[in-house]
Amino acid sequence: MPDRITCNVSDCMYWENKKCTAPSIEVSVDGGGSTAHGTKEKTNCHTYTLRR
């Protein structure tokens, strides 16, 4: 994953010093569909995996 993908979710297994190290990411719209209706709060990262 390029260094330009930042992440603030430190309990994700792909988080390393505010960078995403996942080989790919999936971001979806809350509730389904393909439009976030102009607000980032309606989106979320489905690549998140709890760091153990």
C-alpha distance matrix in Angstrom:
0.0 3.8 6.5 8.2 7.2 10.2 11.9 15.5 16.0 16.6 18.0 14.8 13.8 10.1 11.3 11.6 13.8 12.8 9.0 6.8 5.6 6.0 5.4 6.6 8.6 12.4 14.4 18.2 21.5 23.8 26.7 25.3 25.6 23.4 24.6 24.0 27.3 26.1 24.9 21.4 23.2 23.6 19.9 17.8 14.5 15.4 12.4 14.2 15.8 18.4 18.0 21.2
3.8 0.0 3.8 5.4 6.2 9.4 12.1 15.8 17.1 17.8 19.8 17.1 16.5 12.7 12.9 12.5 13.7 12.5 8.9 8.2 8.0 9.5 9.1 9.8 11.2 14.7 16.1 19.8 22.8 25.3 28.4 27.1 27.1 24.5 25.2 24.4 27.4 25.7 24.7 21.4 23.6 24.3 20.8 19.2 16.4 18.0 15.3 16.8 18.8 21.1 20.6 23.9
6.5 3.8 0.0 3.8 5.5 7.3 10.4 13.6 15.5 15.9 18.5 16.4 16.1 12.5 11.6 10.5 10.7 9.7 6.5 7.6 8.3 10.8 11.7 12.5 13.2 16.5 17.4 21.1 23.8 25.9 29.3 28.4 28.6 26.1 26.4 25.1 27.9 25.9 24.5 21.1 23.1 24.4 21.1 19.5 16.9 19.0 16.4 17.2 19.1 20.8 19.9 23.3
8.2 5.4 3.8 0.0 3.8 6.0 9.7 13.0 15.3 16.6 19.3 17.2 17.7 14.1 13.0 12.6 12.4 10.2 7.7 8.6 10.5 12.3 13.2 12.9 12.8 15.5 15.7 19.2 21.5 23.8 27.3 26.4 26.3 23.6 23.5 22.2 24.7 22.5 21.3 18.1 20.5 21.8 18.7 17.7 15.7 18.3 16.3 17.2 19.8 21.7 21.3 24.9
7.2 6.2 5.5 3.8 0.0 3.8 6.7 10.4 12.2 13.8 16.2 13.9 14.7 11.1 10.3 11.0 11.4 8.7 6.0 5.7 8.4 9.6 11.2 10.4 9.6 12.2 12.3 16.0 18.4 20.5 24.0 23.2 23.5 21.1 21.2 19.7 22.6 20.8 19.2 15.7 17.7 18.9 15.6 14.2 12.0 14.5 12.6 13.5 16.2 18.2 18.3 22.0
10.2 9.4 7.3 6.0 3.8 0.0 3.8 7.0 9.5 11.0 13.9 12.4 13.8 10.8 8.8 9.4 9.0 5.6 4.5 5.8 9.3 11.1 13.6 13.0 11.6 13.9 13.4 16.8 18.9 20.4 24.0 23.9 24.5 22.4 22.1 20.1 22.8 20.7 18.6 15.0 16.5 18.3 15.4 13.8 12.0 14.9 13.3 13.0 15.7 17.0 16.9 20.6
11.9 12.1 10.4 9.7 6.7 3.8 0.0 3.8 5.7 7.7 10.4 9.2 11.3 9.0 6.7 8.5 8.5 5.0 5.3 5.8 9.5 10.8 14.0 13.4 11.4 13.2 12.6 15.7 17.6 18.5 22.1 22.4 23.6 22.0 21.8 19.5 22.4 20.7 18.1 14.3 14.9 16.8 14.0 11.7 10.0 12.8 11.4 10.2 12.8 13.7 13.8 17.6
15.5 15.8 13.6 13.0 10.4 7.0 3.8 0.0 3.8 5.9 9.0 9.2 12.0 10.9 7.9 9.5 8.7 5.6 7.9 9.0 12.4 13.9 17.3 16.8 14.5 15.9 14.8 17.4 18.8 18.9 22.5 23.5 25.0 23.8 23.2 20.4 23.1 21.4 18.3 14.7 14.5 16.9 14.8 12.6 11.5 14.4 13.5 11.3 13.5 13.4 13.5 17.0
16.0 17.1 15.5 15.3 12.2 9.5 5.7 3.8 0.0 3.8 5.6 5.9 9.3 9.1 6.8 9.5 10.0 7.8 9.4 9.3 12.1 12.9 16.6 16.1 13.8 14.9 14.2 16.5 18.1 17.8 21.1 22.2 24.2 23.5 23.4 20.7 23.7 22.5 19.3 15.7 14.9 16.7 14.5 11.6 10.2 12.3 11.4 8.5 10.1 9.7 10.2 13.6
16.6 17.8 15.9 16.6 13.8 11.0 7.7 5.9 3.8 0.0 3.8 5.5 8.1 8.6 5.7 7.6 8.1 7.4 9.5 9.9 11.9 13.3 17.2 17.5 15.9 17.5 17.4 19.9 21.7 21.3 24.6 25.6 27.7 27.0 27.1 24.5 27.5 26.3 23.1 19.5 18.6 20.5 18.3 15.2 13.4 15.0 13.4 10.3 10.7 9.3 8.4 11.5
18.0 19.8 18.5 19.3 16.2 13.9 10.4 9.0 5.6 3.8 0.0 3.8 6.5 8.6 7.2 9.8 11.2 10.9 12.2 11.7 13.0 13.6 17.4 17.7 16.1 17.3 17.5 19.6 21.5 20.7 23.6 24.8 27.2 27.1 27.5 25.1 28.2 27.5 24.3 20.7 19.5 20.8 18.6 15.2 13.3 14.0 12.4 8.9 8.2 5.9 5.3 8.3
14.8 17.1 16.4 17.2 13.9 12.4 9.2 9.2 5.9 5.5 3.8 0.0 3.8 5.4 5.4 8.8 11.2 10.5 10.6 9.0 10.0 10.0 13.7 14.0 12.5 13.9 14.7 17.1 19.4 19.2 22.0 22.6 24.9 24.6 25.3 23.3 26.7 26.2 23.2 19.6 18.8 19.7 16.9 13.3 10.7 11.0 8.9 5.7 5.3 4.8 4.9 8.7
13.8 16.5 16.1 17.7 14.7 13.8 11.3 12.0 9.3 8.1 6.5 3.8 0.0 3.8 5.6 8.3 11.6 11.8 11.1 9.1 8.6 8.6 12.0 13.2 12.7 14.8 16.4 19.0 21.8 21.9 24.5 24.7 26.9 26.5 27.6 26.0 29.5 29.0 26.3 22.7 22.2 22.8 19.7 16.1 13.0 12.6 9.7 7.5 5.7 5.8 4.2 7.5
10.1 12.7 12.5 14.1 11.1 10.8 9.0 10.9 9.1 8.6 8.6 5.4 3.8 0.0 3.8 6.5 10.0 9.7 8.0 5.5 4.9 5.3 9.0 10.2 10.1 12.8 14.5 17.6 20.7 21.3 24.3 24.0 25.8 24.8 25.9 24.4 28.0 27.2 24.8 21.0 21.2 21.8 18.5 15.1 11.7 11.9 8.5 7.5 7.5 8.9 7.9 11.3
11.3 12.9 11.6 13.0 10.3 8.8 6.7 7.9 6.8 5.7 7.2 5.4 5.6 3.8 0.0 3.8 6.6 6.3 5.7 5.1 6.3 8.2 11.9 12.8 12.2 14.7 15.6 18.8 21.4 21.9 25.1 25.3 27.0 25.9 26.5 24.5 27.8 26.6 23.9 20.2 20.2 21.5 18.5 15.3 12.5 13.7 10.9 9.1 9.6 10.0 8.6 12.1
11.6 12.5 10.5 12.6 11.0 9.4 8.5 9.5 9.5 7.6 9.8 8.8 8.3 6.5 3.8 0.0 3.8 5.6 5.2 6.5 6.8 10.0 13.2 14.8 14.8 17.8 18.7 22.1 24.7 25.4 28.7 28.8 30.3 29.0 29.4 27.4 30.6 29.1 26.5 22.7 23.1 24.6 21.6 18.7 15.9 17.3 14.3 12.9 13.1 13.2 11.0 14.0
13.8 13.7 10.7 12.4 11.4 9.0 8.5 8.7 10.0 8.1 11.2 11.2 11.6 10.0 6.6 3.8 0.0 3.8 5.6 8.5 9.8 13.2 16.3 17.6 17.2 20.0 20.4 23.7 25.9 26.6 30.1 30.4 31.8 30.3 30.2 27.9 30.8 28.9 26.2 22.6 23.0 25.1 22.4 19.8 17.6 19.6 17.0 15.4 16.1 15.7 13.7 16.6
12.8 12.5 9.7 10.2 8.7 5.6 5.0 5.6 7.8 7.4 10.9 10.5 11.8 9.7 6.3 5.6 3.8 0.0 3.8 6.9 9.6 12.4 15.5 16.0 15.0 17.5 17.4 20.6 22.6 23.3 27.0 27.3 28.5 26.9 26.7 24.3 27.1 25.1 22.4 18.8 19.4 21.5 18.9 16.6 14.7 17.2 15.1 13.6 15.2 15.3 14.2 17.5
9.0 8.9 6.5 7.7 6.0 4.5 5.3 7.9 9.4 9.5 12.2 10.6 11.1 8.0 5.7 5.2 5.6 3.8 0.0 3.8 6.3 9.3 12.1 12.8 12.3 15.3 15.7 19.3 21.8 23.0 26.5 26.4 27.3 25.5 25.7 23.7 26.7 24.9 22.7 19.0 20.0 21.7 18.6 16.2 13.7 15.9 13.3 12.7 14.4 15.4 14.4 17.8
6.8 8.2 7.6 8.6 5.7 5.8 5.8 9.0 9.3 9.9 11.7 9.0 9.1 5.5 5.1 6.5 8.5 6.9 3.8 0.0 3.8 5.7 8.8 9.2 8.8 11.9 13.0 16.6 19.5 20.8 24.1 23.7 24.7 23.1 23.7 22.1 25.4 24.1 22.0 18.2 19.2 20.2 16.8 14.2 11.1 12.7 9.9 9.8 11.6 13.4 12.9 16.5
5.6 8.0 8.3 10.5 8.4 9.3 9.5 12.4 12.1 11.9 13.0 10.0 8.6 4.9 6.3 6.8 9.8 9.6 6.3 3.8 0.0 3.8 6.4 8.4 9.5 13.1 15.0 18.6 21.9 23.3 26.4 25.6 26.7 25.1 26.2 25.0 28.4 27.3 25.3 21.6 22.6 23.3 19.7 16.9 13.4 14.1 10.7 11.1 11.9 13.8 12.7 15.9
6.0 9.5 10.8 12.3 9.6 11.1 10.8 13.9 12.9 13.3 13.6 10.0 8.6 5.3 8.2 10.0 13.2 12.4 9.3 5.7 3.8 0.0 3.8 5.3 6.6 10.1 12.7 16.1 19.6 21.1 23.9 22.8 24.0 22.6 24.1 23.3 26.9 26.3 24.5 20.9 21.8 21.8 18.1 15.2 11.5 11.4 7.8 9.2 10.0 12.8 12.6 15.7
5.4 9.1 11.7 13.2 11.2 13.6 14.0 17.3 16.6 17.2 17.4 13.7 12.0 9.0 11.9 13.2 16.3 15.5 12.1 8.8 6.4 3.8 0.0 3.8 7.1 10.6 13.7 17.1 20.7 22.7 25.2 23.6 24.4 22.7 24.6 24.3 27.9 27.4 26.1 22.7 24.0 23.7 19.9 17.3 13.7 13.2 9.8 12.2 13.0 16.0 16.0 18.8
6.6 9.8 12.5 12.9 10.4 13.0 13.4 16.8 16.1 17.5 17.7 14.0 13.2 10.2 12.8 14.8 17.6 16.0 12.8 9.2 8.4 5.3 3.8 0.0 3.8 7.0 10.2 13.5 17.2 19.5 21.9 20.1 20.7 18.9 20.9 20.8 24.4 24.1 23.0 19.7 21.2 20.5 16.7 14.5 11.0 10.6 7.9 11.0 12.8 16.2 17.0 20.1
8.6 11.2 13.2 12.8 9.6 11.6 11.4 14.5 13.8 15.9 16.1 12.5 12.7 10.1 12.2 14.8 17.2 15.0 12.3 8.8 9.5 6.6 7.1 3.8 0.0 3.8 6.6 10.0 13.7 15.8 18.4 16.9 17.6 16.0 17.7 17.3 21.0 20.8 19.4 16.2 17.4 16.7 12.9 10.7 7.3 7.4 5.4 8.6 11.3 14.7 16.1 19.5
12.4 14.7 16.5 15.5 12.2 13.9 13.2 15.9 14.9 17.5 17.3 13.9 14.8 12.8 14.7 17.8 20.0 17.5 15.3 11.9 13.1 10.1 10.6 7.0 3.8 0.0 3.8 6.5 10.3 12.5 14.9 13.2 14.0 12.7 14.7 14.5 18.3 18.6 17.4 14.5 15.6 14.1 10.5 8.5 5.9 5.3 5.5 8.9 11.9 15.4 17.5 20.8
14.4 16.1 17.4 15.7 12.3 13.4 12.6 14.8 14.2 17.4 17.5 14.7 16.4 14.5 15.6 18.7 20.4 17.4 15.7 13.0 15.0 12.7 13.7 10.2 6.6 3.8 0.0 3.8 7.1 9.6 12.4 11.1 11.8 10.4 11.6 10.9 14.7 15.0 13.6 10.8 11.9 10.5 6.8 5.5 4.4 5.8 7.5 9.8 13.3 16.3 18.8 22.2
18.2 19.8 21.1 19.2 16.0 16.8 15.7 17.4 16.5 19.9 19.6 17.1 19.0 17.6 18.8 22.1 23.7 20.6 19.3 16.6 18.6 16.1 17.1 13.5 10.0 6.5 3.8 0.0 3.8 6.5 8.8 7.3 8.2 7.6 9.1 8.7 12.5 13.7 12.6 10.6 11.1 8.6 5.6 5.6 6.5 6.9 9.9 11.8 15.1 18.0 20.9 24.0
21.5 22.8 23.8 21.5 18.4 18.9 17.6 18.8 18.1 21.7 21.5 19.4 21.8 20.7 21.4 24.7 25.9 22.6 21.8 19.5 21.9 19.6 20.7 17.2 13.7 10.3 7.1 3.8 0.0 3.8 6.2 5.4 6.3 6.3 6.7 5.8 9.4 11.1 10.1 9.0 9.1 5.8 4.5 6.5 9.0 9.9 13.2 14.5 17.8 20.2 23.3 26.4
23.8 25.3 25.9 23.8 20.5 20.4 18.5 18.9 17.8 21.3 20.7 19.2 21.9 21.3 21.9 25.4 26.6 23.3 23.0 20.8 23.3 21.1 22.7 19.5 15.8 12.5 9.6 6.5 3.8 0.0 3.8 5.5 8.0 9.4 9.4 7.8 10.7 12.7 10.9 10.0 8.6 5.2 5.5 6.8 9.9 10.4 14.1 14.5 17.4 19.3 22.7 25.5
26.7 28.4 29.3 27.3 24.0 24.0 22.1 22.5 21.1 24.6 23.6 22.0 24.5 24.3 25.1 28.7 30.1 27.0 26.5 24.1 26.4 23.9 25.2 21.9 18.4 14.9 12.4 8.8 6.2 3.8 0.0 3.8 6.9 9.7 10.2 9.7 11.9 14.7 13.5 13.4 11.9 8.3 9.2 10.4 13.1 12.8 16.5 17.1 19.6 21.5 25.1 27.6
25.3 27.1 28.4 26.4 23.2 23.9 22.4 23.5 22.2 25.6 24.8 22.6 24.7 24.0 25.3 28.8 30.4 27.3 26.4 23.7 25.6 22.8 23.6 20.1 16.9 13.2 11.1 7.3 5.4 5.5 3.8 0.0 3.8 6.8 8.6 9.4 11.9 14.8 14.4 14.1 13.6 9.9 9.7 10.9 12.9 12.3 15.9 17.3 19.9 22.3 25.8 28.4
25.6 27.1 28.6 26.3 23.5 24.5 23.6 25.0 24.2 27.7 27.2 24.9 26.9 25.8 27.0 30.3 31.8 28.5 27.3 24.7 26.7 24.0 24.4 20.7 17.6 14.0 11.8 8.2 6.3 8.0 6.9 3.8 0.0 3.8 6.0 8.2 10.3 13.3 13.9 14.1 14.5 10.8 10.6 12.6 14.6 14.4 17.7 19.6 22.5 25.1 28.4 31.3
23.4 24.5 26.1 23.6 21.1 22.4 22.0 23.8 23.5 27.0 27.1 24.6 26.5 24.8 25.9 29.0 30.3 26.9 25.5 23.1 25.1 22.6 22.7 18.9 16.0 12.7 10.4 7.6 6.3 9.4 9.7 6.8 3.8 0.0 3.8 6.8 9.2 11.5 12.6 12.7 14.0 10.7 9.9 12.2 13.9 14.3 17.2 19.4 22.6 25.5 28.4 31.6
24.6 25.2 26.4 23.5 21.2 22.1 21.8 23.2 23.4 27.1 27.5 25.3 27.6 25.9 26.5 29.4 30.2 26.7 25.7 23.7 26.2 24.1 24.6 20.9 17.7 14.7 11.6 9.1 6.7 9.4 10.2 8.6 6.0 3.8 0.0 3.8 5.4 7.9 9.4 10.3 11.9 8.9 9.1 12.3 14.7 16.0 18.9 20.6 24.0 26.6 29.5 32.8
24.0 24.4 25.1 22.2 19.7 20.1 19.5 20.4 20.7 24.5 25.1 23.3 26.0 24.4 24.5 27.4 27.9 24.3 23.7 22.1 25.0 23.3 24.3 20.8 17.3 14.5 10.9 8.7 5.8 7.8 9.7 9.4 8.2 6.8 3.8 0.0 3.8 5.5 5.8 6.8 8.2 5.5 6.5 10.2 13.1 15.0 17.9 19.1 22.6 24.8 27.6 30.9
27.3 27.4 27.9 24.7 22.6 22.8 22.4 23.1 23.7 27.5 28.2 26.7 29.5 28.0 27.8 30.6 30.8 27.1 26.7 25.4 28.4 26.9 27.9 24.4 21.0 18.3 14.7 12.5 9.4 10.7 11.9 11.9 10.3 9.2 5.4 3.8 0.0 3.8 5.8 8.6 9.8 7.9 9.9 13.7 16.8 18.8 21.7 22.7 26.2 28.3 31.1 34.4
26.1 25.7 25.9 22.5 20.8 20.7 20.7 21.4 22.5 26.3 27.5 26.2 29.0 27.2 26.6 29.1 28.9 25.1 24.9 24.1 27.3 26.3 27.4 24.1 20.8 18.6 15.0 13.7 11.1 12.7 14.7 14.8 13.3 11.5 7.9 5.5 3.8 0.0 3.8 6.8 9.1 8.6 10.2 13.8 16.8 19.4 21.9 22.7 26.4 28.3 30.8 34.2
24.9 24.7 24.5 21.3 19.2 18.6 18.1 18.3 19.3 23.1 24.3 23.2 26.3 24.8 23.9 26.5 26.2 22.4 22.7 22.0 25.3 24.5 26.1 23.0 19.4 17.4 13.6 12.6 10.1 10.9 13.5 14.4 13.9 12.6 9.4 5.8 5.8 3.8 0.0 3.8 5.4 6.0 7.9 11.3 14.5 17.4 19.9 20.1 23.8 25.3 27.8 31.2
21.4 21.4 21.1 18.1 15.7 15.0 14.3 14.7 15.7 19.5 20.7 19.6 22.7 21.0 20.2 22.7 22.6 18.8 19.0 18.2 21.6 20.9 22.7 19.7 16.2 14.5 10.8 10.6 9.0 10.0 13.4 14.1 14.1 12.7 10.3 6.8 8.6 6.8 3.8 0.0 3.8 5.3 5.5 8.3 11.2 14.4 16.6 16.7 20.4 21.9 24.2 27.8
23.2 23.6 23.1 20.5 17.7 16.5 14.9 14.5 14.9 18.6 19.5 18.8 22.2 21.2 20.2 23.1 23.0 19.4 20.0 19.2 22.6 21.8 24.0 21.2 17.4 15.6 11.9 11.1 9.1 8.6 11.9 13.6 14.5 14.0 11.9 8.2 9.8 9.1 5.4 3.8 0.0 3.8 5.5 7.7 11.2 14.1 16.6 16.1 19.5 20.5 23.1 26.4
23.6 24.3 24.4 21.8 18.9 18.3 16.8 16.9 16.7 20.5 20.8 19.7 22.8 21.8 21.5 24.6 25.1 21.5 21.7 20.2 23.3 21.8 23.7 20.5 16.7 14.1 10.5 8.6 5.8 5.2 8.3 9.9 10.8 10.7 8.9 5.5 7.9 8.6 6.0 5.3 3.8 0.0 3.8 6.9 10.6 12.8 15.9 15.9 19.3 20.8 23.8 26.9
19.9 20.8 21.1 18.7 15.6 15.4 14.0 14.8 14.5 18.3 18.6 16.9 19.7 18.5 18.5 21.6 22.4 18.9 18.6 16.8 19.7 18.1 19.9 16.7 12.9 10.5 6.8 5.6 4.5 5.5 9.2 9.7 10.6 9.9 9.1 6.5 9.9 10.2 7.9 5.5 5.5 3.8 0.0 3.8 7.2 9.6 12.4 12.9 16.4 18.4 21.2 24.5
17.8 19.2 19.5 17.7 14.2 13.8 11.7 12.6 11.6 15.2 15.2 13.3 16.1 15.1 15.3 18.7 19.8 16.6 16.2 14.2 16.9 15.2 17.3 14.5 10.7 8.5 5.5 5.6 6.5 6.8 10.4 10.9 12.6 12.2 12.3 10.2 13.7 13.8 11.3 8.3 7.7 6.9 3.8 0.0 3.8 6.3 9.1 9.1 12.7 14.7 17.5 20.8
14.5 16.4 16.9 15.7 12.0 12.0 10.0 11.5 10.2 13.4 13.3 10.7 13.0 11.7 12.5 15.9 17.6 14.7 13.7 11.1 13.4 11.5 13.7 11.0 7.3 5.9 4.4 6.5 9.0 9.9 13.1 12.9 14.6 13.9 14.7 13.1 16.8 16.8 14.5 11.2 11.2 10.6 7.2 3.8 0.0 3.8 5.5 6.1 9.8 12.4 14.9 18.3
15.4 18.0 19.0 18.3 14.5 14.9 12.8 14.4 12.3 15.0 14.0 11.0 12.6 11.9 13.7 17.3 19.6 17.2 15.9 12.7 14.1 11.4 13.2 10.6 7.4 5.3 5.8 6.9 9.9 10.4 12.8 12.3 14.4 14.3 16.0 15.0 18.8 19.4 17.4 14.4 14.1 12.8 9.6 6.3 3.8 0.0 3.8 5.4 8.3 11.4 14.3 17.3
12.4 15.3 16.4 16.3 12.6 13.3 11.4 13.5 11.4 13.4 12.4 8.9 9.7 8.5 10.9 14.3 17.0 15.1 13.3 9.9 10.7 7.8 9.8 7.9 5.4 5.5 7.5 9.9 13.2 14.1 16.5 15.9 17.7 17.2 18.9 17.9 21.7 21.9 19.9 16.6 16.6 15.9 12.4 9.1 5.5 3.8 0.0 3.8 6.4 9.9 12.1 15.3
14.2 16.8 17.2 17.2 13.5 13.0 10.2 11.3 8.5 10.3 8.9 5.7 7.5 7.5 9.1 12.9 15.4 13.6 12.7 9.8 11.1 9.2 12.2 11.0 8.6 8.9 9.8 11.8 14.5 14.5 17.1 17.3 19.6 19.4 20.6 19.1 22.7 22.7 20.1 16.7 16.1 15.9 12.9 9.1 6.1 5.4 3.8 0.0 3.8 6.6 9.1 12.4
15.8 18.8 19.1 19.8 16.2 15.7 12.8 13.5 10.1 10.7 8.2 5.3 5.7 7.5 9.6 13.1 16.1 15.2 14.4 11.6 11.9 10.0 13.0 12.8 11.3 11.9 13.3 15.1 17.8 17.4 19.6 19.9 22.5 22.6 24.0 22.6 26.2 26.4 23.8 20.4 19.5 19.3 16.4 12.7 9.8 8.3 6.4 3.8 0.0 3.8 6.3 9.1
18.4 21.1 20.8 21.7 18.2 17.0 13.7 13.4 9.7 9.3 5.9 4.8 5.8 8.9 10.0 13.2 15.7 15.3 15.4 13.4 13.8 12.8 16.0 16.2 14.7 15.4 16.3 18.0 20.2 19.3 21.5 22.3 25.1 25.5 26.6 24.8 28.3 28.3 25.3 21.9 20.5 20.8 18.4 14.7 12.4 11.4 9.9 6.6 3.8 0.0 3.8 6.2
18.0 20.6 19.9 21.3 18.3 16.9 13.8 13.5 10.2 8.4 5.3 4.9 4.2 7.9 8.6 11.0 13.7 14.2 14.4 12.9 12.7 12.6 16.0 17.0 16.1 17.5 18.8 20.9 23.3 22.7 25.1 25.8 28.4 28.4 29.5 27.6 31.1 30.8 27.8 24.2 23.1 23.8 21.2 17.5 14.9 14.3 12.1 9.1 6.3 3.8 0.0 3.8
21.2 23.9 23.3 24.9 22.0 20.6 17.6 17.0 13.6 11.5 8.3 8.7 7.5 11.3 12.1 14.0 16.6 17.5 17.8 16.5 15.9 15.7 18.8 20.1 19.5 20.8 22.2 24.0 26.4 25.5 27.6 28.4 31.3 31.6 32.8 30.9 34.4 34.2 31.2 27.8 26.4 26.9 24.5 20.8 18.3 17.3 15.3 12.4 9.1 6.2 3.8 0.0
